[in-house]
């Protein structure tokens, strides 16, 4: 009996020794984000974007499925006429609900004259090594949490955050915007009731003889 108990304790100790030791109450799992770049080169002629290039840019932006948290910038090596080219690209990007950033990443490769590179930066957040079952939940002689402790909470946080870069550096609170808060309520109050078009009269519903 003692040999069996000793063997069980030895096995439990061996299992408990597997995986990292965390004797605190906070998880060691933290969301991390990585940024990917999507690029397209646009050819300008006399500082104007042609119909084919404009259509290619719209198809690129539609395929990229732009959303909140994406950062769009341009790389234009030619200073002469840069404002005109930027305005042309900004007009197309604005149709997808985003604004051009003031600055963007510097990517390798030189651009020929008259070519502007549009860059879409997209960050994706995830929690490395989750799920993690290296230290299972069993007899614990090291007073350690399981290796999977915190994976669910942190993975949910990474999935729900709108802009993954906020995980690295949060934004400063700029105060409440009352106009934005009451915008929906104000629009509802200003809307003309549907019954006002008929002066409050009920719609005339008649049944034809053919349907009787």
C-alpha positions in Angstrom: 0.0 0.0 0.0 2.8 2.4 0.9 4.6 1.5 -2.4 1.4 2.3 -4.3 1.0 5.6 -2.5 4.6 6.5 -3.1 4.3 5.7 -6.7 1.2 7.9 -7.1 2.9 10.7 -5.3 6.0 10.4 -7.6 3.8 10.4 -10.7 1.9 13.5 -9.4 5.1 15.3 -8.6 6.4 14.5 -12.0 3.3 15.8 -13.7 3.2 18.9 -11.5 6.8 19.7 -12.4 5.9 19.9 -16.1 5.4 23.4 -17.5 6.1 26.9 -16.2 5.6 27.8 -12.5 3.4 30.7 -11.7 2.7 31.1 -8.0 1.0 34.5 -8.3 -2.6 35.4 -8.8 -2.0 37.2 -12.1 -1.7 35.4 -15.4 1.5 35.5 -17.4 -0.5 35.4 -20.7 -0.7 38.7 -22.4 -2.1 39.6 -25.9 0.4 40.6 -28.5 -0.1 42.1 -31.9 1.7 42.0 -35.1 1.3 44.4 -38.0 0.9 43.5 -41.6 1.3 45.8 -44.6 -0.8 45.6 -47.8 0.6 47.8 -50.7 -0.3 48.9 -54.2 1.7 51.1 -56.5 -0.2 53.7 -58.4 1.0 55.4 -61.6 0.2 59.1 -62.0 0.4 61.0 -65.3 0.7 64.8 -65.0 -0.2 64.5 -61.3 -3.5 62.9 -62.2 -4.7 59.4 -61.5 -6.2 57.7 -64.6 -9.5 55.9 -64.7 -7.8 52.5 -64.7 -5.5 53.3 -61.8 -8.5 54.7 -59.9 -10.5 51.6 -60.5 -7.5 49.4 -59.5 -7.3 51.4 -56.2 -11.0 51.0 -55.5 -10.8 47.2 -56.1 -7.7 47.0 -53.9 -9.4 48.8 -51.0 -12.6 46.8 -51.4 -10.7 43.5 -51.3 -8.7 44.7 -48.3 -12.0 45.1 -46.4 -11.0 48.2 -44.6 -12.2 48.7 -41.1 -11.6 50.5 -37.8 -8.0 50.2 -36.7 -6.5 50.1 -40.3 -4.1 52.8 -41.1 -3.7 54.0 -44.6 -0.8 56.1 -45.8 1.1 56.9 -48.9 4.8 56.9 -49.9 5.4 59.6 -52.5 9.1 60.3 -53.2 8.5 63.3 -55.4 7.7 66.5 -53.5 6.5 68.4 -56.6 2.8 67.9 -57.0 2.6 65.7 -53.9 -0.4 67.6 -52.4 -2.4 67.1 -55.6 -1.6 63.4 -55.8 -2.4 63.0 -52.1 -5.8 64.7 -52.5 -6.7 62.4 -55.4 -5.9 59.3 -53.3 -7.5 60.7 -50.2 -10.8 61.2 -52.1 -11.0 57.6 -53.1 -9.9 56.3 -49.6 -12.5 58.6 -48.0 -15.3 56.6 -49.8 -14.3 53.7 -47.6 -14.7 55.7 -44.4 -11.0 56.2 -43.6 -8.5 59.1 -43.8 -5.0 59.2 -44.9 -2.4 59.2 -42.1 0.1 62.0 -42.0 3.0 59.5 -42.1 3.5 55.9 -42.8 6.2 53.2 -42.6 9.2 53.2 -44.8 9.3 50.1 -46.9 12.2 48.8 -48.9 12.4 49.4 -52.7 12.7 52.6 -54.7 9.7 54.0 -56.6 10.0 55.3 -60.1 9.1 58.8 -60.9 5.3 59.4 -61.0 4.5 56.4 -58.9 2.9 56.6 -55.5 2.7 53.6 -53.1 -0.4 53.2 -50.9 0.2 51.3 -47.7 -2.5 49.7 -45.5 -1.3 48.7 -42.1 -3.4 46.2 -40.2 -2.7 44.9 -36.8 -3.9 41.5 -35.5 -3.9 40.6 -31.8 -3.4 37.1 -30.4 -2.2 35.4 -27.3 0.9 33.2 -27.9 0.9 29.6 -26.6 -2.8 29.4 -26.0 -4.3 27.1 -25.1 -1.4 25.8 -23.0 -1.8 22.4 -21.3 1.9 21.9 -20.3 1.0 22.2 -16.6 -2.3 20.4 -16.1 -4.7 20.8 -13.2 -3.8 18.1 -10.8 -2.1 17.6 -7.4 0.1 20.7 -7.2 3.1 20.6 -4.8 4.6 23.9 -6.2 1.5 26.0 -5.5 1.4 27.1 -9.1 -1.5 27.9 -11.3 -2.0 25.9 -14.5 -0.2 26.9 -17.6 -3.5 27.6 -19.3 -4.5 30.1 -16.6 -5.6 33.3 -18.2 -5.8 32.1 -21.8 -9.6 32.4 -22.1 -9.7 35.9 -20.7 -6.8 37.3 -22.6 -7.8 35.6 -25.9 -11.3 37.2 -25.6 -9.7 40.6 -25.0 -7.5 40.2 -28.1 -10.6 39.2 -30.1 -12.8 42.1 -28.9 -10.4 45.0 -29.0 -11.2 47.3 -31.9 -7.7 48.5 -32.5 -5.0 46.0 -31.4 -2.4 48.7 -31.2 -4.2 50.1 -28.2 -2.9 47.0 -26.3 0.6 48.4 -26.6 -0.2 52.0 -25.8 -3.6 53.2 -24.7 -5.1 56.5 -25.8 -5.4 59.6 -23.7 -8.9 60.5 -22.6 -9.9 63.6 -24.4 -13.2 64.2 -22.6 -16.8 63.5 -23.4 -18.3 64.8 -26.6 -21.8 65.8 -25.9 -22.6 66.4 -29.6 -21.8 62.8 -30.4 -23.7 61.5 -27.4 -27.0 63.3 -28.3 -26.6 62.9 -32.1 -28.8 59.8 -32.4 -31.5 61.3 -30.1 -31.5 64.6 -31.9 -31.9 62.9 -35.3 -34.8 60.8 -33.9 -36.6 64.0 -32.6 -36.1 65.9 -35.8 -37.4 63.2 -38.0 -40.9 63.8 -39.4 -43.4 61.1 -38.3 -44.6 58.9 -41.1 -48.2 59.7 -40.3 -47.6 63.4 -40.9 -47.5 62.9 -44.6 -51.2 61.9 -44.6 -52.2 64.5 -42.0 -52.7 61.8 -39.4 -55.2 59.9 -41.6 -55.1 56.2 -41.7 -54.1 54.6 -45.0 -56.9 53.7 -47.3 -57.0 49.9 -47.5 -59.5 48.5 -50.0 -60.2 45.0 -51.0 -60.9 44.3 -54.6 -63.8 42.2 -55.7 -61.5 39.7 -57.4 -59.8 38.9 -54.0 -63.1 38.4 -52.2 
